[in-house]
Amino acid sequence: MLEGVNVALGITGSIAAVRTVEFVHELRRHGANVRAVMTSEAANIIHPWSVEFATERDVVTEITGAVEHVDLCGVEGWADVYLVSPATANTVGKMASAVDDTPVTTCATTALGSGLPVVVVPAMHKPMYDHPGVLEAIEQLESWGVHFVEPRIEEGKAKIASDEAIATGVARAVDDRPLDGRHVVVTAGATTESIDPIRVLTNRASGATGRAVARACYVRGADVTLIHDGPDVPYATVESVESAAEMTAAAEDAAADADALVSAAAIADYTVETAAEKIRSGKESLTLELEPTPKLLDTIREAYPDLPMVGFKAETTGDDDALIERARDLRDRVGLEFVVANDADVMDEAETRALLVDDDVEVVSGSKQQLGDAIADRLARS
């Protein structure tokens, strides 16, 4: 996601600076190179040696005759993006006013003047974040194209965003954004059909692939709606659902203003009438009457005949030729852009292997995020 990207990191005097080593490691896990710049206040919270350890590079703590700000963030500087994380209210205000009195703000002015992408991750007490001057500064910076990674509002604080959110924000800032201005709806994970108030029918899908697709589409500039039975994520508007019927209804609503739908969820093929009370356990056998659920892709296609859609097809054959044949049958029946086909044995595994099937076939092996990237790239070309 950030392979080969050079990130200049500005660290300011928020207590959230203690998180620096963690999110630097996250950036580097995704392939980024990181060089850090620190204010003196930041150095009182986390020692520059810790940051040097995390980045494996020297840390800038003052601007000298070597013009470090130009070397890092100038027109021909080292950085591909300037990340200010954490950013205090003080620094946000200075950036909006072109005040250069710390190494971090001097690099910010240089980056903005050079046309370098800038990402800001605020972290402060909530009343400071709500100050009219801070909000006005954020609005001013956003008007200049600065990307903000929103804080987590908890316990009266605007806490620094998650490592995942920071890495995703940086990736979006440096991407060419071929999906810019497009709304992509993604379904993910398993659905759950209630047998009684305690027991359910479900499957082994983790939702990792669907979330990876949503993240990849967001990085490429899309506004993403993620429909799943899972947590909120920093890269999409989440619609929480449980059953197949709820997922289909949510997808139909979201598709009204969508430019594409990626149906990555493992949606239940059958449902059952839910008992009002717990079915008593015992030694006697029990028969459940299963009823087929409506197919989400068929429902959406009927409602939106021209909507570009991507389907998934999981089988247990272990035979690529059979997978391709069934994927093309699904593509032709519903009118899909392409179909992602895989063997069911990769469900809930960290690594995956899938076939992107249209008239041609692309084999994707590796992490779920690599698969998500490949799907988003193909969607952008379609």
TAWO-V350768 format. One record per residue. N is the residue number from 1. SS is DSSP state (H for helix, E for strand, - for the rest). PHI is phi as a letter, one per 20 degrees, with the letter a starting at -180 (NA if undefined). Layout:
N_SS_PHI / N_SS_PHI
This chain:
1_-_NA / 2_-_c / 3_-_g / 4_-_m / 5_-_f / 6_E_e / 7_E_d / 8_E_e / 9_E_d / 10_E_e / 11_E_d / 12_-_d / 13_-_e / 14_-_e / 15_H_f / 16_H_f / 17_H_g / 18_H_f / 19_H_e / 20_H_g / 21_H_g / 22_H_f / 23_H_f / 24_H_f / 25_H_f / 26_H_f / 27_H_g / 28_H_f / 29_H_f / 30_-_e / 31_-_o / 32_-_f / 33_E_d / 34_E_c / 35_E_c / 36_E_d / 37_E_c / 38_E_c / 39_-_e / 40_H_f / 41_H_f / 42_H_f / 43_H_f / 44_H_f / 45_H_d / 46_-_c / 47_-_f / 48_H_g / 49_H_f / 50_H_f / 51_H_f / 52_H_f / 53_H_f / 54_H_f / 55_H_e / 56_-_m / 57_-_b / 58_-_f / 59_-_d / 60_E_e / 61_-_d / 62_-_b / 63_-_e / 64_-_d / 65_-_f / 66_-_f / 67_-_l / 68_H_g / 69_H_f / 70_H_f / 71_H_g / 72_H_e / 73_H_c / 74_-_f / 75_-_g / 76_-_d / 77_-_f / 78_-_f / 79_-_f / 80_-_e / 81_E_b / 82_E_d / 83_E_d / 84_E_d / 85_E_b / 86_E_f / 87_E_d / 88_-_e / 89_H_g / 90_H_g / 91_H_f / 92_H_g / 93_H_f / 94_H_f / 95_H_f / 96_H_f / 97_H_d / 98_-_l / 99_-_e / 100_-_d / 101_-_c / 102_-_b / 103_H_g / 104_H_f / 105_H_f / 106_H_f / 107_H_f / 108_H_f / 109_H_f / 110_H_f / 111_H_f / 112_H_f / 113_H_f / 114_H_e / 115_-_m / 116_-_f / 117_E_g / 118_E_c / 119_E_c / 120_E_c / 121_E_d / 122_E_f / 123_-_b / 124_E_a / 125_E_f / 126_H_g / 127_H_g / 128_H_f / 129_H_f / 130_-_e / 131_-_f / 132_H_g / 133_H_f / 134_H_f / 135_H_f / 136_H_f / 137_H_f / 138_H_f / 139_H_f / 140_H_f / 141_H_f / 142_H_f / 143_H_f / 144_-_e / 145_-_n / 146_-_f / 147_E_e / 148_E_d / 149_-_e / 150_-_f / 151_-_f / 152_E_e / 153_E_e / 154_E_b / 155_-_l / 156_-_m / 157_E_c / 158_E_e / 159_E_f / 160_-_g / 161_-_f / 162_-_f / 163_H_g / 164_H_f / 165_H_f / 166_H_f / 167_H_f / 168_H_f / 169_H_f / 170_H_f / 171_H_f / 172_H_f / 173_H_f / 174_H_e / 175_-_f / 176_-_f / 177_-_l / 178_-_f / 179_-_d / 180_-_g / 181_-_n / 182_-_d / 183_E_d / 184_E_d / 185_E_d / 186_E_c / 187_E_d / 188_-_b / 189_-_m / 190_E_e / 191_-_d / 192_-_c / 193_E_d / 194_E_f / 195_-_e / 196_-_b / 197_-_f / 198_-_d / 199_-_e / 200_E_b / 201_E_d / 202_-_b / 203_-_b / 204_-_e / 205_-_f / 206_-_e / 207_-_n / 208_H_f / 209_H_f / 210_H_f / 211_H_f / 212_H_f / 213_H_f / 214_H_f / 215_H_f / 216_H_f / 217_H_f / 218_H_f / 219_H_g / 220_-_e / 221_-_o / 222_-_f / 223_E_e / 224_E_d / 225_E_d / 226_E_d / 227_E_d / 228_E_a / 229_-_d / 230_-_b / 231_-_f / 232_-_f / 233_-_c / 234_-_f / 235_-_d / 236_-_b / 237_E_e / 238_E_e / 239_E_d / 240_E_e / 241_-_c / 242_-_c / 243_-_e / 244_H_f / 245_H_f / 246_H_f / 247_H_f / 248_H_f / 249_H_f / 250_H_f / 251_H_f / 252_H_f / 253_H_f / 254_H_f / 255_H_f / 256_H_g / 257_H_c / 258_-_e / 259_-_d / 260_E_a / 261_E_c / 262_E_d / 263_E_e / 264_-_e / 265_-_f / 266_E_e / 267_-_e / 268_-_g / 269_-_e / 270_E_c / 271_E_c / 272_E_b / 273_-_f / 274_-_f / 275_-_f / 276_-_f / 277_-_c / 278_-_g / 279_-_f / 280_-_f / 281_-_f / 282_-_a / 283_-_e / 284_-_e / 285_-_f / 286_-_c / 287_-_d / 288_-_d / 289_-_e / 290_E_e / 291_E_d / 292_E_f / 293_-_e / 294_-_f / 295_-_f / 296_H_g / 297_H_f / 298_H_f / 299_H_f / 300_H_f / 301_H_f / 302_H_f / 303_H_f / 304_-_c / 305_-_f / 306_-_d / 307_-_f / 308_E_f / 309_E_c / 310_E_d / 311_E_d / 312_E_c / 313_E_c / 314_E_d / 315_E_c / 316_-_d / 317_-_f / 318_-_m / 319_-_c / 320_H_f / 321_H_f / 322_H_f / 323_H_f / 324_H_f / 325_H_f / 326_H_f / 327_H_f / 328_H_f / 329_H_f / 330_H_f / 331_H_g / 332_H_f / 333_H_f / 334_H_d / 335_-_m / 336_-_e / 337_-_f / 338_E_a / 339_E_c / 340_E_e / 341_E_d / 342_E_b / 343_E_e / 344_H_f / 345_H_f / 346_H_e / 347_-_f / 348_-_m / 349_-_d / 350_-_f / 351_E_e / 352_E_b / 353_E_b / 354_E_b / 355_E_d / 356_E_e / 357_E_d / 358_-_c / 359_-_f / 360_-_d / 361_E_c / 362_E_d / 363_E_e / 364_E_c / 365_E_c / 366_E_q / 367_E_f / 368_H_f / 369_H_f / 370_H_f / 371_H_f / 372_H_g / 373_H_f / 374_H_f / 375_H_f / 376_H_f / 377_H_f / 378_H_f / 379_H_f / 380_H_f / 381_H_e / 382_-_e
